[in-house]
Amino acid sequence: MNPPPDPTRRTGGDVLVEVMRRHGVTTAFGVISIHNLPLVEAVDRDLEFVEMRHEAAAVNAADAFARASGGIGVALTSTGTGAGNAAGSMVEALTAGSRVLHITGQIDSEYLAPGRPAPSRGVIHEFPKQAQLLDAVSVHAATITDAKDVEAELEAAIARMLTAPWGPASIEWPSDLQYLATPDQQRPAAWTPRPAPALDPDAVARAVELLRAARSPLLWLGGGAANAATAVTELAHRLGAGVLTSNSGRGIIPEDDPLLIGNFATTPPARALLDSADVVLAIGTHFRSNETASYSLPITADIVQIDIEPTTIGRVYPATVGLVGEAGDAIRAINAGLHDVQPDETWTARVEQVRDRVRAELTDYIGGYAEICRAIRQILPARSVIARDVTIPSSQWGNRLLPIFERATNVFPLGGGIGQGLAMGIGAAHARPDVPTLVMAGDGGLAVHLGELASLAGSGARCVVVVFNDGGYGVLRNMQAKNGFRRAGVDLHTPRFDLLAAAMDLPYHLIQRVETFADALTAAVDRGGPALIEVDVAAIEPVPGAFVPPVHVPTGSPS
């Protein structure tokens, strides 16, 4: 008869806890499994483990935790199907360059064939190509093969995650080695992030020369400028430059800055401003298709492009000068060469006019939503994360008009996948427990992971979920209508959210007049815990203008 397990025995979970503590990580998100029991038990005992209902949601929550905290998010999942469930959300983290450490189980090490993949022998939960799957969705992926190498493998993964360009890492950890690993038997691990590439001084000098001569400069900020906020703000005001952003670049300069035009590049007023610009300084942006009207947005100005990834420079628009390096280093070097530059006040005034005009025009167009937009910004603290799923209010005005004052509060699915907003809100709320978090979701997106409402209720996190209910996929309805397509697949059977909230023991408010939204949001925020607010989209008045996604639909016959 085997002796009972010793509850005081240290395991690989204790190694994980020590590594997390070393890097200031307080929280992990996950789904408990027979393939991660020692890890979950140790984290739950010594740190904070947040139970999620689905592995994809666990990664989304860890992703948002990393974005909102500025640190590392940790997700614990099971092997095989569990790792496969997590993969889609790892694609989001990879797209966003988010520092997520995904630790997934694996079958016992004695059954792992050397030089995988090998023919399966039928071990339950076996997925012979799991390592390849993880490698495809991560910037770093590894398999633990020795109980003494756990700390070294975790530190190597974290060092890669902290090396620009950032991204998620995956570790598959066989179940037996989770039990057999102990903190006192780990081999030394000394890993540090690689330094950013050194700037080319000639390229810096050429960039300074172009910007010094500029009379109508613009900046275009992407997510790669996130660590350069102070330097970028200084440069914009030194040049009197208007600032356009991608969605990911929002909040790097607070959006109450008079030079900040924002995520409006494809609007007619911003297009006209771009036509008049003589230099565009692009920092950490990929010029994505949805932000350049499927690459049809013309830019005739000289472009100075800064990016940590060399292949990005000149890929969409030809770069007059390309600077490979970390954005903060590059902008500080440019600032040093422009200390005596004076802005053109005429250009600055025009920038401010465009800023005001694009906001006024969108405010008029969205009708009753404008009241909701104003209430969100007036009631939530500036430090509150606004996690937005893919839904009309998010895409139409949440991604543009709703002011963002800090980049870390701007959490949304950069890869465009629907259904991730709720779990992201849960993760963000745990990263910033001192302020409320808001989730903007549609009824279709929320239904993807309805079970995470139970995760939210169980966690007690300060997270208010606002679901905009139009009975299906409104974005696709509009796209079908505009293009003359037959209406199909867009009208969904939608749950009764009042009954759903009651089942989850969540406070609930129904909004059928926009004038009542502010009171409902105030009540939810003041309560201090989770809550659900449903907005009846059909009752919104004045009726908002239609939103159609900027998706290219080919016409004519193939050649």
C-alpha positions in Angstrom: 0.0 0.0 0.0 1.4 3.4 -1.0 1.9 5.9 1.8 -0.4 9.0 1.7 1.1 12.1 0.0 3.0 14.5 2.1 1.1 17.9 1.9 4.3 19.7 2.9 6.4 18.3 0.1 7.6 20.9 -2.3 7.0 20.5 -6.0 7.5 22.2 -9.3 4.6 24.5 -8.3 7.0 26.0 -5.7 9.6 26.6 -8.4 7.0 28.4 -10.4 5.9 30.5 -7.4 9.6 31.5 -6.8 10.1 32.6 -10.4 6.8 34.5 -10.4 7.8 36.3 -7.2 11.2 37.1 -8.6 9.5 38.9 -11.6 6.9 40.7 -9.5 4.0 38.5 -10.8 1.2 38.2 -8.3 -1.5 36.4 -10.2 -2.1 33.5 -12.6 -5.2 32.6 -14.5 -6.2 29.1 -15.5 -8.3 26.0 -15.7 -7.3 23.3 -13.1 -6.6 19.9 -14.5 -4.9 16.6 -13.6 -2.1 17.9 -15.8 -1.4 21.0 -13.7 -2.5 20.2 -10.2 0.9 20.9 -8.5 1.2 24.3 -10.2 -2.3 25.4 -9.4 -2.1 24.3 -5.8 1.1 26.2 -5.2 0.0 29.4 -6.9 -3.4 29.3 -5.1 -1.6 28.8 -1.8 1.1 31.5 -2.0 -0.1 34.0 -4.7 -3.5 34.4 -6.4 -5.0 31.9 -8.8 -8.1 33.1 -10.7 -10.3 30.2 -11.9 -11.5 30.6 -15.5 -13.9 28.3 -17.3 -12.1 27.9 -20.6 -8.4 27.9 -21.5 -8.8 30.5 -24.2 -10.3 32.9 -21.6 -7.4 32.1 -19.2 -4.9 33.3 -21.8 -7.0 36.4 -22.7 -7.2 37.3 -19.0 -3.4 36.8 -18.6 -2.9 38.9 -21.7 -5.0 41.8 -20.4 -3.3 41.5 -17.0 0.1 41.9 -18.7 -1.1 44.9 -20.7 -2.8 46.7 -17.8 0.0 46.0 -15.3 2.9 46.5 -17.6 4.3 43.2 -16.4 3.9 39.5 -17.2 0.6 37.6 -17.4 0.6 33.9 -16.5 -1.8 31.3 -17.8 -2.0 27.7 -16.7 -3.8 25.2 -18.9 -4.0 21.4 -19.5 -2.4 19.4 -22.2 -3.8 18.3 -25.6 -7.3 19.8 -26.0 -6.6 22.3 -23.3 -3.5 23.6 -25.1 -5.4 23.7 -28.3 -8.2 25.7 -26.7 -5.6 28.2 -25.6 -3.9 28.5 -29.0 -6.4 31.0 -30.5 -5.9 33.4 -27.6 -2.1 33.0 -27.9 -2.5 34.2 -31.5 -4.0 37.4 -30.0 -1.2 37.8 -27.5 1.3 37.2 -30.3 -0.4 39.8 -32.6 -0.4 42.3 -29.7 3.2 41.6 -28.6 1.8 40.8 -25.1 4.0 39.2 -22.5 2.1 36.1 -21.6 3.8 33.1 -20.0 1.6 30.1 -21.0 2.4 27.0 -19.1 0.6 23.9 -20.3 0.7 20.3 -19.1 2.0 17.4 -21.0 1.8 13.6 -20.7 4.3 11.9 -18.4 7.9 12.4 -19.7 8.6 8.6 -20.2 6.0 8.6 -22.9 7.3 11.6 -24.8 9.1 10.3 -27.8 12.5 11.8 -28.5 12.6 13.9 -31.7 8.9 14.4 -31.7 6.5 14.1 -33.5 6.4 10.4 -33.4 3.6 7.9 -34.0 1.2 8.1 -31.1 1.1 5.2 -28.7 -2.4 6.2 -27.5 -1.6 7.7 -24.1 -4.7 9.5 -22.9 -4.5 13.3 -23.6 -1.5 12.7 -26.0 -1.1 15.3 -28.8 2.2 14.4 -30.6 2.4 17.8 -32.3 1.7 20.0 -29.3 5.2 21.4 -29.3 4.8 22.6 -32.9 1.5 24.1 -32.1 3.0 26.1 -29.2 5.9 27.2 -31.4 3.5 28.5 -34.0 1.7 30.8 -31.5 4.6 32.0 -29.4 7.9 33.9 -29.7 9.5 31.2 -27.6 8.4 27.6 -26.9 10.1 24.9 -24.9 9.5 21.5 -23.4 10.7 20.6 -19.9 12.6 17.3 -20.1 14.4 17.3 -16.7 13.0 18.2 -13.3 16.3 20.0 -12.5 15.9 22.4 -15.5 12.5 23.9 -14.7 13.8 27.2 -13.3 16.2 27.6 -16.2 13.5 27.0 -18.8 11.1 29.4 -17.1 13.8 32.1 -16.9 14.8 31.6 -20.5 11.2 32.0 -21.6 10.8 35.2 -19.5 14.0 36.6 -20.9 12.8 36.2 -24.4 9.4 37.7 -23.6 11.1 40.8 -22.2 13.3 41.1 -25.3 11.9 43.4 -28.0 9.9 42.6 -30.0 7.9 41.3 -27.1 5.5 38.4 -27.3 4.1 35.4 -25.5 6.1 32.3 -24.5 4.9 28.7 -24.0 6.3 26.0 -21.8 4.9 22.4 -21.9 5.6 20.6 -18.6 5.0 16.9 -18.2 2.9 16.0 -15.3 5.4 13.8 -13.6 8.1 16.5 -13.8 5.7 18.9 -12.1 5.7 16.6 -9.0 9.4 15.7 -9.2 10.8 19.2 -9.5 11.8 20.9 -6.3 13.3 24.4 -5.7 16.4 23.1 -3.9 17.5 20.9 -6.8 17.4 23.5 -9.7 20.4 24.1 -11.8 21.6 27.8 -11.9 19.6 30.0 -14.2 21.0 33.3 -15.3 19.1 34.8 -18.3 18.8 38.4 -19.2 16.9 40.1 -22.0 18.9 41.0 -25.1 19.6 44.7 -25.5 17.9 46.6 -28.3 19.9 47.1 -31.5 22.2 50.1 -31.6 20.9 53.0 -33.6 22.6 54.0 -36.8 23.9 57.5 -36.2 23.7 58.4 -39.9 20.1 57.5 -40.0 19.4 59.5 -36.9 21.2 62.5 -38.5 19.1 62.2 -41.7 15.9 62.0 -39.6 16.8 65.1 -37.7 17.6 66.9 -41.0 14.2 66.1 -42.4 12.3 67.0 -39.3 14.2 70.2 -38.8 13.2 71.4 -42.3 9.6 70.3 -41.9 6.9 72.9 -41.8 3.9 70.6 -41.7 5.0 67.5 -39.8 2.8 64.6 -38.6 3.5 61.8 -36.2 1.9 58.3 -36.6 2.1 56.2 -33.4 1.6 52.5 -33.2 1.9 50.2 -30.3 5.6 50.0 -30.7 5.9 53.6 -29.3 4.4 52.5 -26.0 7.6 52.9 -24.0 8.4 56.3 -25.5 5.5 58.3 -24.2 7.4 61.1 -22.6 9.9 61.5 -25.4 7.1 61.4 -28.1 5.0 64.0 -26.3 8.0 66.3 -26.1 8.8 65.8 -29.8 5.2 66.5 -30.9 5.1 69.8 -29.1 8.6 70.8 -30.1 7.6 70.3 -33.8 4.0 71.4 -33.4 3.2 68.1 -35.1 -0.3 66.6 -35.4 -0.4 63.1 -34.0 -2.3 60.2 -35.7 -2.4 56.8 -34.0 -3.3 53.3 -34.7 -5.8 51.7 -32.4 -2.9 50.1 -30.5 -1.1 53.5 -30.3 -3.9 55.2 -28.5 -3.1 56.7 -25.1 0.6 56.9 -25.6 -0.1 60.7 -25.7 -3.1 61.4 -23.6 -6.1 62.0 -25.8 -6.9 65.4 -24.3 -3.7 66.8 -25.8 -4.6 69.5 -28.4 -2.2 68.0 -30.9 -3.6 64.5 -30.7 -5.9 63.7 -33.6 -5.9 60.0 -32.9 -7.3 57.0 -34.7 -8.9 59.0 -37.4 -6.4 58.8 -40.3 -9.0 57.6 -42.9 -11.5 60.4 -42.3 -11.8 63.1 -44.9 -10.4 65.9 -42.7 -7.4 63.8 -41.6 -6.8 62.7 -45.2 -6.6 66.3 -46.3 -4.1 67.0 -43.4 -2.0 64.1 -44.6 -2.0 65.5 -48.1 -0.5 68.7 -46.8 2.1 67.1 -44.6 5.7 67.3 -45.7 7.1 64.7 -43.2 5.4 61.8 -41.4 7.3 60.3 -38.6 6.0 56.7 -38.1 6.9 55.1 -34.8 6.2 51.5 -34.0 3.3 51.0 -36.5 2.6 48.4 -39.1 0.2 50.6 -41.0 -2.4 47.9 -40.7 -5.1 47.4 -43.4 -8.0 48.6 -41.2 -6.2 51.8 -40.4 -5.1 52.6 -43.9 -8.4 51.8 -45.8 -6.9 48.5 -47.0 -3.7 50.2 -47.9 -5.4 52.7 -50.2 -4.7 55.7 -48.0 -2.1 57.9 -49.9 0.9 59.3 -48.1 3.0 61.5 -50.3 5.2 63.1 -47.6 8.7 61.9 -46.7 8.4 59.1 -44.2 10.8 58.6 -41.3 10.0 55.1 -39.9 11.2 53.8 -36.6 10.7 50.1 -35.6 12.5 47.4 -33.6 11.7 44.9 -36.4 13.8 45.7 -39.6 11.3 44.0 -42.0 8.5 46.4 -41.0 10.4 49.5 -42.3 9.2 50.3 -45.8 6.9 47.3 -46.0 3.7 49.3 -46.6 4.9 52.8 -47.5 8.4 53.6 -48.8 10.5 55.0 -46.0 12.8 58.0 -46.8 14.7 57.2 -43.7 14.5 54.0 -41.7 15.6 53.7 -38.1 15.9 50.2 -36.5 15.8 50.3 -32.8 13.8 50.8 -29.6 11.4 53.7 -30.0 12.3 55.5 -26.8 16.1 55.5 -27.7 15.4 56.7 -31.2 13.1 59.6 -30.2 15.4 60.8 -27.5 18.2 60.8 -30.0 16.1 62.8 -32.5 15.0 65.2 -29.7 18.6 65.9 -28.9 19.1 67.2 -32.5 16.0 69.4 -32.5 16.4 71.4 -29.3 16.2 74.7 -31.0 13.3 74.0 -33.4 10.2 76.3 -33.3 6.8 75.0 -34.5 4.8 76.7 -37.2 1.8 78.1 -35.4 -0.4 78.1 -38.6 0.1 74.4 -39.0 -0.5 73.8 -35.3 -3.8 75.7 -35.5 -4.9 73.6 -38.5 -4.0 70.4 -36.6 -6.2 71.5 -33.7 -9.1 72.3 -36.0 -8.9 68.8 -37.6 -8.8 67.2 -34.1 -12.0 69.1 -33.1 -13.8 68.5 -36.4 -13.3 64.7 -36.6 -14.6 64.3 -33.1 -17.6 66.6 -33.7 -18.6 64.8 -36.9 -18.4 61.3 -35.3 -20.3 62.5 -32.2 -23.1 63.7 -34.5 -23.1 60.5 -36.5 -23.5 58.1 -33.6 -26.7 59.7 -32.2 -27.6 58.4 -28.8 -24.4 56.5 -28.3 -22.7 59.9 -27.7 -24.5 60.2 -24.4 -23.1 56.7 -23.4 -19.6 57.6 -24.5 -19.6 60.8 -22.5 -21.0 59.1 -19.4 -18.3 56.4 -19.5 -15.5 58.9 -19.6 -17.0 61.2 -17.0 -17.7 58.4 -14.5 -14.7 56.1 -14.8 -11.3 57.2 -13.4 -8.6 57.9 -16.0 -6.7 54.8 -14.7 -9.7 52.5 -15.4 -9.1 49.9 -18.1 -11.8 49.9 -20.9 -11.7 46.4 -22.4 -13.5 46.4 -25.7 -14.7 43.3 -27.6 -15.3 43.5 -31.3 -18.8 45.0 -31.5 -20.3 48.1 -33.3 -20.0 50.5 -30.3 -16.4 49.5 -29.9 -15.4 49.7 -33.6 -17.5 52.7 -34.4 -16.7 55.0 -31.5 -15.0 53.2 -28.6 -11.8 52.8 -30.7 -11.8 56.4 -31.7 -14.0 58.9 -29.8 -13.9 57.5 -26.2 -10.9 59.3 -24.8 -7.9 57.2 -23.6 -5.4 58.9 -21.3 -3.0 56.0 -20.7 -2.0 53.3 -23.2 -2.3 50.5 -20.6 -6.0 51.2 -20.2 -6.7 50.6 -23.9 -7.3 46.9 -24.0 -9.0 45.3 -27.0 -8.5 42.3 -29.4 -5.8 43.6 -31.7 -6.2 40.6 -33.9 -9.9 41.3 -34.4 -11.2 38.1 -32.9 -14.7 38.3 -31.4 -15.5 37.1 -27.9 -12.3 38.0 -26.0 -13.4 41.2 -24.2 -15.0 39.7 -21.1 -12.0 37.6 -20.2 -9.7 40.5 -20.9 -11.8 42.6 -18.6 -11.4 40.0 -15.8 -7.6 40.0 -16.3 -7.4 43.8 -16.3 -9.6 44.1 -13.2 -7.1 41.9 -11.3 -4.2 44.0 -12.6 -5.8 47.3 -11.3 -8.0 46.3 -8.4 -8.0 49.9 -7.0 -10.2 51.2 -9.9 -13.2 49.8 -11.7 -12.7 48.1 -15.1 -15.3 48.4 -17.9 -16.1 45.8 -20.6 -17.8 46.8 -23.8 -19.3 43.7 -25.6 -22.0 42.8 -28.0 -24.5 40.0 -27.3 -22.9 37.9 -30.0 -19.4 38.3 -28.6 -20.4 37.8 -25.0 -22.1 34.5 -25.9 -18.8 33.1 -27.1 -17.7 32.7 -23.4 -20.8 33.1 -21.3 -19.3 30.8 -18.8 -16.8 33.5 -17.9 -19.6 35.5 -16.3 -19.4 32.8 -13.6 -15.6 33.4 -13.4 -16.3 37.1 -13.0 -18.9 36.6 -10.4 -16.8 34.1 -8.5 -13.7 36.4 -8.5 -15.6 39.4 -7.2 -13.5 41.7 -9.4 -14.4 45.3 -9.9 -15.6 44.8 -13.5 -18.7 46.3 -15.1 -19.8 44.5 -18.2 -21.9 46.6 -20.7 -23.5 44.4 -23.3 -24.9 46.1 -26.3 -27.7 43.8 -27.4 -28.9 43.9 -31.0 -29.9 40.3 -31.3 -27.0 39.1 -33.4 -24.0 40.2 -35.4 -24.8 43.8 -36.3 -21.5 44.6 -38.0 -22.0 41.7 -40.4 -25.7 42.6 -40.9 -24.6 46.1 -42.0 -21.9 44.7 -44.3 -24.4 42.3 -46.0 -27.0 45.1 -46.4 -24.4 47.5 -47.9 -23.1 45.0 -50.4 -26.5 43.6 -51.4 -25.8 40.2 -49.9 -28.5 37.9 -48.6 -29.0 38.2 -44.9 -27.6 35.0 -43.4 -26.0 33.8 -40.1 -26.4 37.1 -38.3 -29.6 36.8 -36.3 -28.9 34.9 -33.2 -31.0 33.3 -30.4 -30.0 35.7 -27.6 -30.3 34.9 -23.9 -32.3 36.9 -21.4 -29.5 38.8 -19.8 -31.7 39.7 -16.8 -32.2 36.0 -16.0 -28.6 35.2 -16.8 -27.4 37.9 -14.4 -29.8 36.6 -11.7 -28.4 33.1 -12.2 -24.9 34.5 -11.7 -26.0 36.7 -8.7 -24.8 39.8 -10.6 -26.4 43.2 -10.3 -28.3 44.0 -13.5 -29.5 47.2 -15.2 -31.5 47.5 -18.5 -31.0 50.6 -20.5 -33.7 51.6 -23.0 -33.2 55.4 -22.7 -29.6 56.7 -23.0 -30.4 59.3 -20.3 -30.5 56.5 -17.7 -27.1 55.1 -18.5 -25.0 57.4 -16.3 -27.1 56.5 -13.2 -26.8 52.8 -13.9 -23.0 53.0 -14.5 -22.6 55.1 -11.4 -24.5 52.6 -9.3 -22.5 49.7 -10.7 -19.2 51.4 -10.1 -20.2 52.5 -6.5 -21.1 48.9 -5.6 -17.4 48.0 -6.0 -17.8 44.5 -7.6 -19.0 42.9 -10.8 -22.2 44.0 -12.5 -24.0 43.6 -15.9 -25.6 46.5 -17.8 -27.6 45.7 -20.9 -28.2 48.3 -23.5 -31.2 47.7 -25.8 -29.7 48.8 -29.1 -33.1 49.0 -30.8 -34.2 51.6 -28.3 -31.3 54.0 -28.8 -32.4 57.5 -29.8 -31.4 59.5 -31.7 -30.7 56.5 -33.9 -27.0 56.1 -34.6 -25.7 56.1 -38.2 -24.8 52.6 -39.5 -21.3 51.2 -39.1 -19.9 49.1 -41.9 -16.4 47.5 -41.3 -13.7 48.8 -43.7 -13.4 45.4 -45.4 -12.5 45.2 -49.1 -15.1 43.3 -51.1 -13.9 42.5 -54.6 -16.1 43.4 -57.6 -16.1 42.4 -61.2 -14.9 39.1 -62.7 -11.6 37.4 -62.0 -9.0 37.9 -64.7 
